[in-house]
Amino acid sequence: MRTEMFVDGKWIGATGGTFASVDPATGEVLAELPEATEAEVNAAVDAAARAFESAEWAGMLPAARAHVLLKAADLLAARTAEFAQLETRDQGQPLAISAGFSVPNAVEHFRYYAGWVTKITGITAPLSVPNVDYRTRREPLGVCALITPWNFPLMILVWKLAPALATGNTVVIKPAEQTPLTTLLLAEVLAEAGVPAGVVNIVTGGPEVGKALVRHPKVAKISFTGSTAVGREIASEAGRALKKVSLELGGKAPSIIDADAPTSTRPSRAT
């Protein structure tokens, strides 16, 4: 189990305070993790910015980048039981869901976006203006801040991470402070798959860490899944800085359970 942050290809411990990750079923403290300082957030973003311009990443051919994502998928699939156990202990979802849905879904997202890497192209468009050659070229944005929620920590992270890497961006990830452990473990998989140092960075901590990341001038895109209230703050900050932003906010599947609802899900037998 990893309990440090991952910045520029290195594992770093706490220089400030720490916080606990707790098993929600038992209350057991699973790990003490570092609360990132503003200096550590800056270091993570700077590492991502350098990696974005590096020959190892910016110069990587599309087919090679696709291979890296496919290898990450294979390595994650091979460690399904390990990731599922950790997801269940840290987040609380039933093991049948973590092993049968969450981890396999993350694997398939890596594979899906690996297929896109060699197929993202621009266009040549006809114009009504004579002697003008009009072409478009798709280019990565730069450093993307990925802020993930507590409910499906690994799966929702990969929903954000796989397309960001497929299109040549670099990232700084801030997992929910309640459920950071599978995110940190995923850094091992990505490094083994051949993702260069600095391309993926992980900082841990609470809301202040997220705020520092959102406000950083070198962050070009923010992807956030979480509450509507926090989403409004991020949208406001991103609007002032003219940053691109993706927001998935609020609950979308409310349930009302009456007090007299049956306690068993088994169908009743006809009498």
Secondary structure as a PSIPRED ss2 file (coil, helix, strand):
# PSIPRED VFORMAT (PSIPRED V4.0)

   1 M C   1.000  0.000  0.000
   2 R C   1.000  0.000  0.000
   3 T C   1.000  0.000  0.000
   4 E C   1.000  0.000  0.000
   5 M E   0.000  0.000  1.000
   6 F E   0.000  0.000  1.000
   7 V E   0.000  0.000  1.000
   8 D C   1.000  0.000  0.000
   9 G C   1.000  0.000  0.000
  10 K E   0.000  0.000  1.000
  11 W E   0.000  0.000  1.000
  12 I E   0.000  0.000  1.000
  13 G C   1.000  0.000  0.000
  14 A C   1.000  0.000  0.000
  15 T C   1.000  0.000  0.000
  16 G C   1.000  0.000  0.000
  17 G C   1.000  0.000  0.000
  18 T E   0.000  0.000  1.000
  19 F E   0.000  0.000  1.000
  20 A E   0.000  0.000  1.000
  21 S E   0.000  0.000  1.000
  22 V E   0.000  0.000  1.000
  23 D C   1.000  0.000  0.000
  24 P C   1.000  0.000  0.000
  25 A C   1.000  0.000  0.000
  26 T C   1.000  0.000  0.000
  27 G C   1.000  0.000  0.000
  28 E C   1.000  0.000  0.000
  29 V E   0.000  0.000  1.000
  30 L E   0.000  0.000  1.000
  31 A E   0.000  0.000  1.000
  32 E E   0.000  0.000  1.000
  33 L E   0.000  0.000  1.000
  34 P E   0.000  0.000  1.000
  35 E C   1.000  0.000  0.000
  36 A C   1.000  0.000  0.000
  37 T C   1.000  0.000  0.000
  38 E H   0.000  1.000  0.000
  39 A H   0.000  1.000  0.000
  40 E H   0.000  1.000  0.000
  41 V H   0.000  1.000  0.000
  42 N H   0.000  1.000  0.000
  43 A H   0.000  1.000  0.000
  44 A H   0.000  1.000  0.000
  45 V H   0.000  1.000  0.000
  46 D H   0.000  1.000  0.000
  47 A H   0.000  1.000  0.000
  48 A H   0.000  1.000  0.000
  49 A H   0.000  1.000  0.000
  50 R H   0.000  1.000  0.000
  51 A H   0.000  1.000  0.000
  52 F H   0.000  1.000  0.000
  53 E H   0.000  1.000  0.000
  54 S C   1.000  0.000  0.000
  55 A H   0.000  1.000  0.000
  56 E H   0.000  1.000  0.000
  57 W H   0.000  1.000  0.000
  58 A H   0.000  1.000  0.000
  59 G C   1.000  0.000  0.000
  60 M C   1.000  0.000  0.000
  61 L C   1.000  0.000  0.000
  62 P H   0.000  1.000  0.000
  63 A H   0.000  1.000  0.000
  64 A H   0.000  1.000  0.000
  65 R H   0.000  1.000  0.000
  66 A H   0.000  1.000  0.000
  67 H H   0.000  1.000  0.000
  68 V H   0.000  1.000  0.000
  69 L H   0.000  1.000  0.000
  70 L H   0.000  1.000  0.000
  71 K H   0.000  1.000  0.000
  72 A H   0.000  1.000  0.000
  73 A H   0.000  1.000  0.000
  74 D H   0.000  1.000  0.000
  75 L H   0.000  1.000  0.000
  76 L H   0.000  1.000  0.000
  77 A H   0.000  1.000  0.000
  78 A H   0.000  1.000  0.000
  79 R C   1.000  0.000  0.000
  80 T H   0.000  1.000  0.000
  81 A H   0.000  1.000  0.000
  82 E H   0.000  1.000  0.000
  83 F H   0.000  1.000  0.000
  84 A H   0.000  1.000  0.000
  85 Q H   0.000  1.000  0.000
  86 L H   0.000  1.000  0.000
  87 E H   0.000  1.000  0.000
  88 T H   0.000  1.000  0.000
  89 R H   0.000  1.000  0.000
  90 D H   0.000  1.000  0.000
  91 Q H   0.000  1.000  0.000
  92 G C   1.000  0.000  0.000
  93 Q C   1.000  0.000  0.000
  94 P C   1.000  0.000  0.000
  95 L H   0.000  1.000  0.000
  96 A H   0.000  1.000  0.000
  97 I H   0.000  1.000  0.000
  98 S H   0.000  1.000  0.000
  99 A H   0.000  1.000  0.000
 100 G H   0.000  1.000  0.000
 101 F H   0.000  1.000  0.000
 102 S H   0.000  1.000  0.000
 103 V H   0.000  1.000  0.000
 104 P H   0.000  1.000  0.000
 105 N H   0.000  1.000  0.000
 106 A H   0.000  1.000  0.000
 107 V H   0.000  1.000  0.000
 108 E H   0.000  1.000  0.000
 109 H H   0.000  1.000  0.000
 110 F H   0.000  1.000  0.000
 111 R H   0.000  1.000  0.000
 112 Y H   0.000  1.000  0.000
 113 Y H   0.000  1.000  0.000
 114 A H   0.000  1.000  0.000
 115 G H   0.000  1.000  0.000
 116 W H   0.000  1.000  0.000
 117 V H   0.000  1.000  0.000
 118 T H   0.000  1.000  0.000
 119 K H   0.000  1.000  0.000
 120 I C   1.000  0.000  0.000
 121 T C   1.000  0.000  0.000
 122 G C   1.000  0.000  0.000
 123 I C   1.000  0.000  0.000
 124 T E   0.000  0.000  1.000
 125 A E   0.000  0.000  1.000
 126 P C   1.000  0.000  0.000
 127 L C   1.000  0.000  0.000
 128 S C   1.000  0.000  0.000
 129 V C   1.000  0.000  0.000
 130 P C   1.000  0.000  0.000
 131 N C   1.000  0.000  0.000
 132 V C   1.000  0.000  0.000
 133 D C   1.000  0.000  0.000
 134 Y E   0.000  0.000  1.000
 135 R E   0.000  0.000  1.000
 136 T C   1.000  0.000  0.000
 137 R C   1.000  0.000  0.000
 138 R C   1.000  0.000  0.000
 139 E C   1.000  0.000  0.000
 140 P C   1.000  0.000  0.000
 141 L C   1.000  0.000  0.000
 142 G C   1.000  0.000  0.000
 143 V E   0.000  0.000  1.000
 144 C E   0.000  0.000  1.000
 145 A E   0.000  0.000  1.000
 146 L E   0.000  0.000  1.000
 147 I E   0.000  0.000  1.000
 148 T C   1.000  0.000  0.000
 149 P C   1.000  0.000  0.000
 150 W C   1.000  0.000  0.000
 151 N C   1.000  0.000  0.000
 152 F C   1.000  0.000  0.000
 153 P H   0.000  1.000  0.000
 154 L H   0.000  1.000  0.000
 155 M H   0.000  1.000  0.000
 156 I H   0.000  1.000  0.000
 157 L H   0.000  1.000  0.000
 158 V H   0.000  1.000  0.000
 159 W H   0.000  1.000  0.000
 160 K H   0.000  1.000  0.000
 161 L H   0.000  1.000  0.000
 162 A H   0.000  1.000  0.000
 163 P H   0.000  1.000  0.000
 164 A H   0.000  1.000  0.000
 165 L H   0.000  1.000  0.000
 166 A H   0.000  1.000  0.000
 167 T C   1.000  0.000  0.000
 168 G C   1.000  0.000  0.000
 169 N C   1.000  0.000  0.000
 170 T E   0.000  0.000  1.000
 171 V E   0.000  0.000  1.000
 172 V E   0.000  0.000  1.000
 173 I E   0.000  0.000  1.000
 174 K E   0.000  0.000  1.000
 175 P C   1.000  0.000  0.000
 176 A C   1.000  0.000  0.000
 177 E C   1.000  0.000  0.000
 178 Q C   1.000  0.000  0.000
 179 T C   1.000  0.000  0.000
 180 P C   1.000  0.000  0.000
 181 L H   0.000  1.000  0.000
 182 T H   0.000  1.000  0.000
 183 T H   0.000  1.000  0.000
 184 L H   0.000  1.000  0.000
 185 L H   0.000  1.000  0.000
 186 L H   0.000  1.000  0.000
 187 A H   0.000  1.000  0.000
 188 E H   0.000  1.000  0.000
 189 V H   0.000  1.000  0.000
 190 L H   0.000  1.000  0.000
 191 A H   0.000  1.000  0.000
 192 E H   0.000  1.000  0.000
 193 A H   0.000  1.000  0.000
 194 G C   1.000  0.000  0.000
 195 V C   1.000  0.000  0.000
 196 P C   1.000  0.000  0.000
 197 A C   1.000  0.000  0.000
 198 G C   1.000  0.000  0.000
 199 V C   1.000  0.000  0.000
 200 V E   0.000  0.000  1.000
 201 N E   0.000  0.000  1.000
 202 I E   0.000  0.000  1.000
 203 V C   1.000  0.000  0.000
 204 T C   1.000  0.000  0.000
 205 G C   1.000  0.000  0.000
 206 G C   1.000  0.000  0.000
 207 P H   0.000  1.000  0.000
 208 E H   0.000  1.000  0.000
 209 V H   0.000  1.000  0.000
 210 G H   0.000  1.000  0.000
 211 K H   0.000  1.000  0.000
 212 A H   0.000  1.000  0.000
 213 L H   0.000  1.000  0.000
 214 V H   0.000  1.000  0.000
 215 R H   0.000  1.000  0.000
 216 H C   1.000  0.000  0.000
 217 P C   1.000  0.000  0.000
 218 K C   1.000  0.000  0.000
 219 V E   0.000  0.000  1.000
 220 A E   0.000  0.000  1.000
 221 K E   0.000  0.000  1.000
 222 I E   0.000  0.000  1.000
 223 S E   0.000  0.000  1.000
 224 F E   0.000  0.000  1.000
 225 T E   0.000  0.000  1.000
 226 G E   0.000  0.000  1.000
 227 S C   1.000  0.000  0.000
 228 T H   0.000  1.000  0.000
 229 A H   0.000  1.000  0.000
 230 V H   0.000  1.000  0.000
 231 G H   0.000  1.000  0.000
 232 R H   0.000  1.000  0.000
 233 E H   0.000  1.000  0.000
 234 I H   0.000  1.000  0.000
 235 A H   0.000  1.000  0.000
 236 S H   0.000  1.000  0.000
 237 E H   0.000  1.000  0.000
 238 A H   0.000  1.000  0.000
 239 G H   0.000  1.000  0.000
 240 R H   0.000  1.000  0.000
 241 A H   0.000  1.000  0.000
 242 L C   1.000  0.000  0.000
 243 K C   1.000  0.000  0.000
 244 K E   0.000  0.000  1.000
 245 V E   0.000  0.000  1.000
 246 S E   0.000  0.000  1.000
 247 L E   0.000  0.000  1.000
 248 E E   0.000  0.000  1.000
 249 L E   0.000  0.000  1.000
 250 G C   1.000  0.000  0.000
 251 G C   1.000  0.000  0.000
 252 K C   1.000  0.000  0.000
 253 A C   1.000  0.000  0.000
 254 P C   1.000  0.000  0.000
 255 S C   1.000  0.000  0.000
 256 I C   1.000  0.000  0.000
 257 I C   1.000  0.000  0.000
 258 D C   1.000  0.000  0.000
 259 A C   1.000  0.000  0.000
 260 D C   1.000  0.000  0.000
 261 A C   1.000  0.000  0.000
 262 P C   1.000  0.000  0.000
 263 T C   1.000  0.000  0.000
 264 S C   1.000  0.000  0.000
 265 T C   1.000  0.000  0.000
 266 R C   1.000  0.000  0.000
 267 P C   1.000  0.000  0.000
 268 S C   1.000  0.000  0.000
 269 R C   1.000  0.000  0.000
 270 A C   1.000  0.000  0.000
 271 T C   1.000  0.000  0.000
